[in-house]
Amino acid sequence: MPGLTIETPGKINLHLRVKQRRSDGYHELESIFLALRFGDTLHFSLCDEPGLRGLRGFTALAPEENIICRALSLFRAETGFSRGLRVELEKRIPLGGGMGGGSSDAASTLLALNELSGAGLSAPRLAELAGKLGSDVPFFLVGGAAWVSGRGELIQPVPSPAGLPVVLVNPGFPSETAGAFRLLDASREASVFSGAEFAPELPPEVLIKALEGHPGGWPFYNDFLPVLSAGAGGVYQRMLSGLKEGGADFCGLSGAGSTCFGVFPNRKLAEKAVKSLTQEWPFVELTFPLAYRVNPVLK
């Protein structure tokens, strides 16, 4: 039966500003997303049996909670595609790590189904479907680097720091996104943190322009970092300190945690940092920015 394999990139947030809550319950965001070469792999093949078969490599989630199952259902409703499908996932992106693993898998599922079914949905229509699955999903249809705003559906390509090594460090536990938003909202409402602990707001054009400069001068920040650090027993600060001591020009937290990252000046220094950090943390990975997704269908 026809089949294909797609590499699904992870991402980091070089910058993440969480603004006011909207009437629909979402928060307004301003972020710089950077797709990575490191990610999951999804294998798809058509089969004669109806429905979704041979689903391997997934956590035990009900179909309505599994974003790949939701992507398939949405695509079927849109196109009338009814063939049976087998899916196998090689999972590498840490669960609950702030790297968009589920969103990337969902985007890749839409790309795969569009190819296998011959439906030929346009890029704008695929983006509309992706937005129904989650705020981060549309970005992963394209990858590269982007200024992301709204609730995540507004995507503006920006210069990518291509070629710079990125070291990922995960502490071995997940961070629940909805819980992180609640914690951030509560901390702001209670004025738990002084204004000095939240970085000043900079205009988008200043932040985007900064990408063209040296990472050591990047003015980026993540609004989740102060509140998550306060309740994690120093874990996040230890990861960031280890990256900085290893020679990273810029360090940050991705998404709502729990993965931290460092951007390094060269591969040799990054590899040395990986060797050191691996002695303390269960997940340490060296990767590079993914400029954009060209021909995401590999075979």
N, C-alpha and C positions, 0 to 999 in steps of 0.2 A: 504494500500500500504506500502511496506517496507520503513523504515525511520531510521534515527539515529541523535544523537546529539553530537556535538563536542565542547569542551571548547577551545577557541582560546587565547593563552597567550599574554599579552603585554610584552614589553621589556624596559630596560633602557640601555643607553650607559655609562658604567663606565668610558670609555675613548674614545675620538674621535679626531683623527688628520686628517685634510683635507689637502691633498698634491696637486700636480700640476694637472691642467686640461689635460685630455688625448685627443688624436685626435678624439675620438668618442663623445666628449662633456662631458663625465663623469669625475669626479675627482677621483684620487687615494685616497683611504681611509685606515686608520689604526684604528681599533676600538675594544673595548671589549664589546660584547653584553651579556646581562644577561636576560634570560627569567624569567617571573614572574608568580606567581599563579593567579594574578589578570588579568582579560581579558574579552572578549566578549563570548557569547554563540551562536552557529549556529545550527539551526534545519533544517534537510533536509528530504524530503520524495519524493518518486517517484509518478508520477500520469499519467493518461492516456492522458491528454491533452498535445499537443506538446509544446515545448518551455519552458520558465521559467515562472512559475505561482506563484501567492500568495506571491510575494516578499514584505516582511513586515519588518519594522524596519530600513529602509535605508533612507539616504538623497535623495533628488530629483535630481539624476544624470542621464544623458543619458546612455544607455547601454554600449556605447563604453568608458565611463568614469568610470563606476562602475566596480571595480576590481573583484568583484565576478562574474559579467556577463562575463568579459573578461576571467576569469579562466574557466568558463563553456564552452565558445566558443573554447578556446584553447584545452581543454580536448576532446571536440567533434571532432575537426579536427584531433587530434592525434589518437583517438581510434574508431571513428565511432559511439560512444554512442549517441543514439537519443531519449531516453525516456524523457518525460516531468518531470520537477522538480519543487517542491515547496521549498522555502527557507524563513526562518524567523530568523531575527537577533535580539538578545538581546544586545544592544550596551551599553558598559560601558566605554571603553577606550576613552578618550577625543579626538575629531577630531582635527587634526593638533597639537597634543601634543608631537610629537617626540617619541611616544611609539610603533610605527609600527602596529597600529590597523588594517589598511587596508591590509597591507602585511600579517599579521597573519591570517586574515579572508580568504585571497586568498589561503594561504598554506593549511588551514583547508578545503577549498572547494575542492582542488585537492585530499586531503586524503579521503574526504567523497565520491567523485565521483569514485575514484579508488576502494573503498569498495563496493559502491552500484552497480556499473556497472559490477563488477567482472573482470575488465580489467587486473588486476594484474600487473600494471606497476612497474618496479623495482625502488628502491630508487634513483639510479643515474638518471634514466629517469625522474622521478618526479622532481628531482632537476633541470634538464635541463629546464623543462617546467616552473618551479617556477622562474628561472632566466629570462625568457622572460617576466614575469609579473612585475618584479621590483627587484631592487638590494637587498632589505631586505628579500624577500620572501623565498629563499632557507633556511635561518637560521631557520625559523619558522617550517620547516618540522621536525626539530630535537629538538630545544630548548636548554636548559642547558646554559652553558657559553661558549663563543667562541671568539677566535681572528679572526677578520674579516678584509679582505684586498681586493685588487683589487678595483672594484667598489662596492663590497659587496658580490661577488659570491664565493670568496675564504674563506672557513670556516674551522678553526682548533679548535677542542674542547680544552678547558683549564680548570683548576681547578675551581670549582664553590664555592663561599662563602655561601654554603648552611646553612640554619638555621638563618641567620642574618636578622632581621626585616628591611624592606625597607618602608619608608614613602614617598608617592607621593604627590606633591602639584602642582596644575594647576591654573593659574590666571583667567581662564574663557574666554580666547581668544586664537585663534589658531596662529600658526606660519607657514607660507607658506614656504615649503622646498626650492623650486627653488629660491624664493626671498631671502632667507637666504644665499644661495650660491652666488647669485649675489652681495649681500651686503658684504660678506666676500671677494670676488674677488676684488671688487671696493676698499675696505679699504686697501687691501694689495698693489694694484697697486698705490694708492695715498699716501701710507705710512702714513696713518692717525694715526696709533697707533705706538708707540715706540716699539722696540724689547722687552722691559721688560714686555709688556703686553701679549706677546705670550710666553708660556712656552717652555723651551728648548726641543728639540726632543730627546727622549730616545730610545734605541734599543728595538725591540719587545721582546727579551728574558728577558730584565730587567723588562719590564712592566708585562709580563706574570708571572714571578717569584714573583713579588710583590703581586699577588693575594693570595699567601700562607701566607703573613704576616698580621699584624693587619691593619684594614681599616684606622686607624688614621695615618698610615705611607704610604698610597697609593699615588704614584706620578702621579695620573691620572689627565687629564685635557680635556677640550672641546674647540676646536678652535672657535666655534660659540659664546661662552659666552661673550668675550669682545665686539664684534661688536653688538650683540643683546642687551646687557645691556646698551650700549650707547644710544640706541634709544627707550628704554622702560620706561623711567621715573623712573628708580630705582626699577622696579617691580621684576626683577630677583634677584637683590641683597637683596631685602626684603624677598623673599621666602627663599633664601639660608641662610640668617642671622637667620630667624626664625627656620629653621631646626637645624642650628648649636647651637643656644641658647637652643633648646630643648634637646640637648644631642647627636646629630648625630656625629659619628666618622668621617664620610666622606660625603660630599655634592657635588652635581654636577647637570649639565643640561643634559637632555636626548636628543639625536639627535640634530636637529636644533630648539629645543624648541617646545612647550612652557612649558613643564612639568619639574619641578625640583624634586630632590629626595635626601633623606638622608638615610644613612646606620647606624643603631643603634646597640648598644651592647646587648640589651635585649628587650623583648617585653614590659615589664612594662614601661620602659622609652619611648619607641616608642608610646605606647597608650597615655601616658601623653602628648607627643608632638602633637599627633593628636587632642586631646581635645583643646589644646591651638591654634593650627593653624586653626582649623575649624572656629574659631571666626573671622578670617580675610579673608580666601580664600574659594571660592565656591566649590572646589574639593580637598579633602584631603582623602587619602586612605592608610591603612596599609596592606602590603602584604609581601610575602617571595619569595626568589628565587625558580624557578622551575628547579629541577636538570636536567631533560630531559623528553621528551614526550614518555611515555610508554603507548601503547594501547590508542592512542588519541581518538579512537572511543568508546564512552561511552555506547551507547545503540541504 
